[in-house]
Amino acid sequence: MTIQEPETKQVDKLRFACDGGDGALGHPRVWLQIPHPQNWIECPYCDCKYIHSADQ
């Protein structure tokens, strides 16, 4: 059995919401904040990795 790798998305804001997408097949909406030196965060529900893409 193979396990699908979690999705990676680029965002231009440091604070945003994740609901897993897919409407009713998603998960409860959670607010995430990307820590400054790290520049990425993973959603605790769907494991999607969000990378901050804005130039700073």
TORBA-495013 format. One line per 4 residues: number of its first residue (from 1); their letters; for each residue x, y, z of N, C-alpha, C. Coordinates in nm, 2 decimals, always signed. Example, Ala and Ser with C-alpha at 12.3 -4.5 7.8 and 13.67 -1.06 7.14 Angstrom:
BEGIN
1 = as = +1.32/-0.57/+0.78/+1.23/-0.45/+0.78/+1.32/-0.33/+0.78 ~ +1.28/-0.22/+0.71/+1.37/-0.11/+0.71/+1.29/+0.00/+0.79
% end
This chain:
BEGIN
1 = mtiq = +0.08/-0.12/+0.00/+0.00/+0.00/+0.00/+0.09/+0.12/+0.00 ~ +0.06/+0.22/-0.08/+0.13/+0.35/-0.09/+0.05/+0.46/-0.02 ~ +0.12/+0.55/+0.04/+0.06/+0.66/+0.11/+0.09/+0.78/+0.03 ~ -0.01/+0.86/+0.00/+0.00/+0.98/-0.08/+0.07/+1.09/+0.00
5 = epet = +0.16/+1.16/-0.06/+0.23/+1.27/+0.01/+0.14/+1.39/+0.03 ~ +0.15/+1.46/+0.15/+0.06/+1.57/+0.17/+0.09/+1.68/+0.07 ~ -0.01/+1.76/+0.04/+0.00/+1.87/-0.06/+0.09/+1.98/+0.00 ~ +0.15/+2.06/-0.09/+0.23/+2.18/-0.05/+0.17/+2.30/-0.13
9 = kqvd = +0.14/+2.40/-0.06/+0.08/+2.52/-0.12/+0.17/+2.65/-0.08 ~ +0.17/+2.74/-0.17/+0.24/+2.87/-0.14/+0.13/+2.97/-0.11 ~ +0.16/+3.05/+0.00/+0.07/+3.16/+0.04/+0.15/+3.29/+0.05 ~ +0.08/+3.40/+0.04/+0.14/+3.53/+0.05/+0.11/+3.60/+0.18
13 = klrf = +0.04/+3.54/+0.27/+0.01/+3.59/+0.40/+0.07/+3.51/+0.51 ~ +0.10/+3.57/+0.62/+0.15/+3.49/+0.73/+0.04/+3.43/+0.82 ~ -0.08/+3.48/+0.81/-0.19/+3.43/+0.89/-0.30/+3.40/+0.79 ~ -0.36/+3.28/+0.79/-0.46/+3.23/+0.70/-0.54/+3.11/+0.76
17 = acdg = -0.64/+3.07/+0.69/-0.72/+2.96/+0.74/-0.71/+2.84/+0.65 ~ -0.72/+2.72/+0.70/-0.72/+2.60/+0.63/-0.84/+2.52/+0.67 ~ -0.92/+2.47/+0.57/-1.03/+2.39/+0.60/-1.03/+2.25/+0.53 ~ -0.91/+2.22/+0.47/-0.89/+2.10/+0.40/-0.95/+2.09/+0.26
21 = gdga = -1.02/+2.19/+0.22/-1.08/+2.20/+0.09/-1.19/+2.09/+0.07 ~ -1.24/+2.07/-0.04/-1.34/+1.97/-0.08/-1.47/+1.98/+0.00 ~ -1.50/+2.10/+0.04/-1.63/+2.12/+0.11/-1.66/+2.04/+0.23 ~ -1.76/+1.95/+0.22/-1.80/+1.87/+0.34/-1.69/+1.76/+0.37
25 = lghp = -1.61/+1.73/+0.27/-1.50/+1.63/+0.29/-1.38/+1.68/+0.35 ~ -1.37/+1.81/+0.38/-1.26/+1.87/+0.45/-1.25/+1.85/+0.60 ~ -1.20/+1.95/+0.67/-1.19/+1.94/+0.81/-1.24/+2.07/+0.88 ~ -1.25/+2.08/+1.01/-1.29/+2.21/+1.07/-1.19/+2.32/+1.03
29 = rvwl = -1.23/+2.44/+1.01/-1.15/+2.55/+0.98/-1.05/+2.58/+1.09 ~ -0.93/+2.59/+1.07/-0.83/+2.63/+1.17/-0.75/+2.75/+1.11 ~ -0.71/+2.84/+1.20/-0.63/+2.95/+1.16/-0.48/+2.92/+1.19 ~ -0.40/+2.94/+1.09/-0.26/+2.91/+1.10/-0.18/+3.03/+1.09
33 = qiph = -0.06/+3.04/+1.16/+0.03/+3.16/+1.14/+0.17/+3.10/+1.12 ~ +0.23/+3.14/+1.01/+0.36/+3.10/+0.98/+0.46/+3.17/+1.07 ~ +0.55/+3.10/+1.14/+0.65/+3.16/+1.22/+0.76/+3.23/+1.13 ~ +0.81/+3.34/+1.18/+0.90/+3.42/+1.09/+1.02/+3.35/+1.04
37 = pqnw = +1.11/+3.30/+1.13/+1.23/+3.24/+1.07/+1.21/+3.12/+0.99 ~ +1.10/+3.04/+1.02/+1.08/+2.91/+0.96/+1.02/+2.93/+0.81 ~ +0.93/+3.02/+0.79/+0.86/+3.05/+0.67/+0.78/+2.94/+0.61 ~ +0.74/+2.84/+0.69/+0.64/+2.74/+0.66/+0.57/+2.68/+0.78
41 = iecp = +0.46/+2.62/+0.75/+0.38/+2.55/+0.86/+0.30/+2.44/+0.80 ~ +0.27/+2.34/+0.88/+0.19/+2.23/+0.84/+0.05/+2.23/+0.91 ~ -0.05/+2.20/+0.84/-0.19/+2.20/+0.91/-0.19/+2.07/+0.99 ~ -0.24/+2.09/+1.12/-0.25/+1.97/+1.21/-0.35/+1.87/+1.17
45 = ycdc = -0.45/+1.91/+1.08/-0.55/+1.81/+1.04/-0.51/+1.74/+0.91 ~ -0.48/+1.81/+0.81/-0.46/+1.75/+0.68/-0.31/+1.74/+0.64 ~ -0.22/+1.79/+0.72/-0.08/+1.78/+0.70/-0.03/+1.86/+0.57 ~ -0.12/+1.94/+0.52/-0.08/+2.03/+0.40/+0.03/+2.12/+0.45
49 = kyih = +0.14/+2.14/+0.37/+0.25/+2.22/+0.41/+0.23/+2.36/+0.34 ~ +0.23/+2.47/+0.41/+0.21/+2.60/+0.36/+0.34/+2.67/+0.36 ~ +0.39/+2.73/+0.25/+0.52/+2.80/+0.24/+0.49/+2.94/+0.21 ~ +0.55/+3.03/+0.29/+0.53/+3.18/+0.27/+0.62/+3.22/+0.15
53 = sadq = +0.55/+3.27/+0.04/+0.62/+3.30/-0.08/+0.65/+3.45/-0.10 ~ +0.60/+3.54/-0.02/+0.62/+3.68/-0.04/+0.77/+3.72/-0.01 ~ +0.82/+3.81/-0.09/+0.96/+3.86/-0.06/+0.96/+3.95/+0.06 ~ +1.05/+3.93/+0.15/+1.06/+4.02/+0.27/+1.20/+4.06/+0.29
% end
